Every structure is written in structure tokens, then in C-alpha cells.
Amino acid sequence: MLGWVQLLIWCVFHPVTTALLRLRVRWNPRSVWLAERSEPLILAANHTSYYDWLLLFALPWRVARRIVPVAILMGERHYRMLPIWLITAPFGVIPVKSHAWTLESYLGEAIRRSRKGASVLIFPQGTVDPTGSAPARIGVAYLAATSQRSVLPVTVAGIQSATLSDVVLRRRQLTLFLGSTTFAPPPVNAPQAAIRRFTDRIGRALGIRQPGS
């Protein structure tokens, strides 16, 4: 049911969003292609701004219909803001606690959604980072291993500021890279070293600087 709701919303917002992006920025989608598939995915994205989710509405139909239903991980503080909640609620937003003792309690709902057949959008850095200097965290690897879903890198390039006004005034060119290949998940109960290596691979695919680089 959620998938059809999301596709309906996409049909409504797609013309508006793409027109807005073309009006305000030099919108230049590249490599927006995804092989035909039926299984859910973990969509791992770099987090360049607070409005990254808008790009979901700009995806072509051939891509959108292959990734829905999709749930978005969002910080609990932002989730509780009424305007944001009203806009993102149809996407099955998952509020993430600011503090959790274990990854299971931190990502438990995302794992359940994934196992039920939804794709999950996660920002491995866990924070807005236009510079790519914040390293990827192991949550993306844990989510992939526990749910046994492949990871698809989604990269936004061209944003040098976390504010929409800066992008508008400077007319930045945005480029969206939706990976054509996926990363197979680590084994369930993979050792910590394997989880860390997988996390680093995802980080490199997203252009995130690695620790010590």
C-alpha cells in the first residue's frame, strides 16, 4: 500500500520539484539508472544538505517505481518538527533516537521495515556534511548485514553549503549519481573488522573522506 501512495505523491510532486530545481539551480542528473530488480535495497546517500529528500521527487519514473516503497531514516529532533513531518510522513519516515545503547535499538525499526519489503534510505555519516569530511558510520553495514539487503550508493554532488539560499543565490550545479551496481551485504553476525571494511567501501563509493586521509 505504501508503495502506491508514494508513487502517487511522486506523480504529483515530480513536475513541481523538477521545475523548481531547474529554475533555481543548474540541475544536471547523471547516471540515473537502475537495473530491473524486485528486492528491497538499502539506499546509502551522502548528506550534503537538509533538503536532500527533495531529490527523491526529481527521480525519473523508471527509477522511482523500482525503489518504492522506501522508508527514510531521520533524526528524532527534525522528525518532530511539524512542517517536516507533514511533508515526509507519506514516505514512512523512521525517527532515529539521538542516543541509543545498541545498534539494534538504534536501527531496529529500519531493519523491520526492510524485512517487510521496503527499501530504506540511510545517511551513513549521520549528519549534514557538505564537505564530505565526516566519516561513514558502521550503522549502514549493520543494517545491510542484519536485514541481508544489498546497498545502492546515491551521491549528490555540487552543494557546497547546507543552506538552500546559498545554492539558490550562487546557482550551484547539482549532479545526482544513482549507482548502477550494488554492494552485497556482509554475512549475518559478521566480525567487527568486516563491518568496518564494508562501511569504508560504502564511504569511498559516496566520495566520503576516510579516517586519516
HELIX and SHEET records of a PDB file:
HELIX    1   1 LEU A    2  ARG A   24  1                                  23    
HELIX    2   2 ASP A   52  ALA A   58  5                                   7    
HELIX    3   3 TRP A   61  ILE A   67  1                                   7    
HELIX    4   4 GLU A   76  TYR A   79  1                                   4    
HELIX    5   5 LEU A   82  THR A   88  1                                   7    
HELIX    6   6 ALA A   89  PHE A   91  5                                   3    
HELIX    7   7 LEU A  103  ARG A  115  1                                  13    
HELIX    8   8 GLY A  139  SER A  147  1                                   9    
HELIX    9   9 LEU A  164  ARG A  170  1                                   7    
HELIX   10  10 GLN A  192  ALA A  205  1                                  14    
SHEET    1   A 3 ARG A  26  TRP A  27  0                                        
SHEET    2   A 3 GLN A 173  LEU A 178  1                                        
SHEET    3   A 3 ARG A  30  VAL A  32  1                                        
SHEET    1   B 7 ARG A  26  TRP A  27  0                                        
SHEET    2   B 7 GLN A 173  LEU A 178  1                                        
SHEET    3   B 7 VAL A 151  ALA A 157 -1                                        
SHEET    4   B 7 ILE A  42  ALA A  45  1                                        
SHEET    5   B 7 SER A 119  ILE A 122  1                                        
SHEET    6   B 7 VAL A  70  GLY A  75  1                                        
SHEET    7   B 7 ILE A  94  VAL A  96  1                                        
END                                                                             
